[in-house]
Amino acid sequence: MIKKWKKEGCSQKPDVSGPVRYAIFGFFFTGPLSHYFYLLMERWIPPEVPLAAVKRLLLERLLFAPAFLCLFFVVMNFLEVGLCYSTWDSSSFGTGILNLASVGGIHSEAL
């Protein structure tokens, strides 16, 4: 993409916001969280324990991976659009009903 941009002599600068978001996530979240999680896992499940590899795998896949994936989506959403605006209908706050009209861009008057 950069070679094509330089070759054609475009006046617009290439969009680097995507790679910057991933770099921020990697440097500030992926690296430290993974490092300290695996250090803790070494203490919780020492290599001498029978079936240590299986236990570590299950701990990582069943606890760490889903939580980390949720964190990834929350952080990326925040980095892309800023603070998240809720789509929950204020009139149905206690019922947990999602206001699908606001999600799909449909005006509530049309319903």
C-alpha positions as CSV (number, residue, x, y, z in Angstrom):
1,M,0.0,0.0,0.0
2,I,2.8,2.4,0.9
3,K,4.7,1.5,-2.3
4,K,1.6,2.2,-4.4
5,W,1.0,5.4,-2.5
6,K,4.6,6.6,-3.2
7,K,4.5,5.4,-6.8
8,E,1.3,7.3,-7.7
9,G,2.3,10.4,-5.8
10,C,-1.0,10.8,-3.9
11,S,-1.4,14.0,-2.0
12,Q,-3.3,12.2,0.8
13,K,-1.3,10.6,3.5
14,P,-1.9,6.9,4.1
15,D,-4.3,6.1,7.0
16,V,-2.2,4.8,9.9
17,S,-4.8,4.9,12.6
18,G,-5.5,1.1,12.4
19,P,-2.0,0.0,12.9
20,V,-1.5,2.6,15.7
21,R,-4.6,1.2,17.5
22,Y,-3.2,-2.3,17.3
23,A,0.2,-1.1,18.4
24,I,-1.3,0.6,21.5
25,F,-3.2,-2.5,22.4
26,G,-0.2,-4.7,21.9
27,F,2.2,-2.6,23.9
28,F,-0.1,-1.7,26.8
29,F,-2.4,-4.7,27.1
30,T,-1.2,-7.8,25.2
31,G,2.4,-7.7,26.3
32,P,2.0,-6.9,30.1
33,L,-1.1,-9.0,30.6
34,S,0.2,-12.1,28.9
35,H,3.6,-11.8,30.6
36,Y,2.1,-11.6,34.1
37,F,-0.5,-14.2,33.5
38,Y,2.0,-16.7,32.4
39,L,4.2,-15.9,35.4
40,L,1.3,-16.4,37.7
41,M,0.4,-19.7,35.9
42,E,4.0,-20.9,36.6
43,R,3.4,-20.4,40.3
44,W,-0.1,-21.8,40.4
45,I,0.7,-24.9,38.3
46,P,4.4,-25.8,38.6
47,P,5.9,-28.0,35.9
48,E,6.4,-30.9,38.4
49,V,2.6,-31.3,38.9
50,P,1.1,-34.2,37.0
51,L,-0.6,-33.2,33.8
52,A,0.7,-29.6,34.2
53,A,0.6,-28.9,30.5
54,V,-3.1,-30.0,30.3
55,K,-4.0,-27.9,33.3
56,R,-2.2,-24.9,32.0
57,L,-3.8,-25.3,28.6
58,L,-7.3,-25.5,30.2
59,L,-6.7,-22.5,32.4
60,E,-5.5,-20.4,29.6
61,R,-8.2,-21.4,27.1
62,L,-11.2,-21.4,29.5
63,L,-10.4,-18.4,31.6
64,F,-7.7,-16.1,30.1
65,A,-8.6,-16.3,26.4
66,P,-12.3,-15.4,26.7
67,A,-11.6,-12.5,29.1
68,F,-8.8,-11.3,26.9
69,L,-11.0,-11.4,23.8
70,C,-13.6,-9.3,25.6
71,L,-11.0,-6.9,26.7
72,F,-9.7,-6.7,23.1
73,F,-13.2,-5.7,21.7
74,V,-13.8,-3.2,24.5
75,V,-10.4,-1.5,24.1
76,M,-10.6,-1.5,20.3
77,N,-14.1,0.0,20.4
78,F,-12.9,2.7,22.7
79,L,-9.9,3.4,20.5
80,E,-12.0,3.6,17.4
81,V,-15.0,5.7,18.5
82,G,-14.1,7.0,22.0
83,L,-16.6,6.3,24.8
84,C,-19.2,3.7,24.1
85,Y,-22.7,5.0,23.9
86,S,-25.4,2.7,25.1
87,T,-28.1,1.5,22.9
88,W,-30.3,0.4,25.8
89,D,-33.7,1.9,25.8
90,S,-34.1,4.1,28.9
91,S,-37.7,3.2,29.3
92,S,-36.9,-0.5,29.6
93,F,-33.8,-0.1,31.7
94,G,-34.7,-2.7,34.3
95,T,-36.0,-5.3,31.8
96,G,-32.9,-5.7,29.7
97,I,-34.6,-5.0,26.4
98,L,-32.4,-3.7,23.7
99,N,-33.7,-0.8,21.6
100,L,-33.2,-2.3,18.2
101,A,-34.6,0.8,16.5
102,S,-31.6,2.8,17.6
103,V,-29.1,0.1,16.6
104,G,-30.4,-0.3,13.0
105,G,-30.7,3.4,12.5
106,I,-34.5,3.2,12.3
107,H,-36.3,6.1,13.8
108,S,-38.7,5.2,16.5
109,E,-41.4,7.3,14.8
110,A,-41.3,4.8,11.9
111,L,-42.2,2.0,14.2
